[in-house]
Amino acid sequence: MPPYDTRGEENGAKRHRAVLIGVEHYTGTRNDLPAVATNLRLMREALTAEHTGVLAAEDLVVIPADGKGGPDATVDPLQVRAALTAARKDVTGLLVVYFAGHGIVRPDGSDLNLMFTDSGVTRDTEHPFVDTLSWRGDVMPDLRKSRADWVVVILDCCFAGNALWAFSPAAGQNFALLTAAEPGVEIPPGDPVRVRSSRRPSTGC
């Protein structure tokens, strides 16, 4: 199958979008992730590069809005869920979703949850995660309703590979899931000093 050309005659008139989500700051026990702001910048540059990019700048939705991160940049699951649903309903061409932040799973490795600024963990075994989005229960069911020609999701978080256990695209749907880690694998947070100068930072958990 040839590469999907968003700028070609066949697909140029379709609606394309990338939802880029970066959670750098956490208020609970999770450590902050200073690499996230750099990750978002590099994703924006790659997707919109003049000769090699596949999207226009106006096709990008970046959360937080300024894409700069920092201690005052908060991201909540309702904000992200709304952006994903809007993109799912609107896009008819290429839909890209990128998440950089903390990921957490249940003790048996199931139910990958994406964590946001105020996310937390409780002792409730039935509902252990607070202010998160479940890949299995929230994200995947929404995106499988998309009318896009292609859905591409990139998970840059710990346990990202565990999402493959609940990967259930609709019949005939062109859906690619790329994960920064294999199932059961956490990503080392890296050195914050090196992160600031690195061109290929590690998000970490």
Buried (B, 14 or more C-beta within 10 A) or exposed (E): EEEBEBEEEEBEEEBBBBBBBBBBBBBBEBEBBBBBBBBBBEBBEEBBEEEEBBBEEEBBBBBBEEBBBEEEBBBBBEBBBEBBBEBBEBBBBBBBBBBBBBBBBEEEEEBBBBBBBBBBBEEEEEEBBBBBBBBBEBBBEBBBEBBBBBBBBBBBBBBBBBBBBBBEBEEEBBBEBEBBBEBEBBBEBBBBEEBEEEEEBBBBB
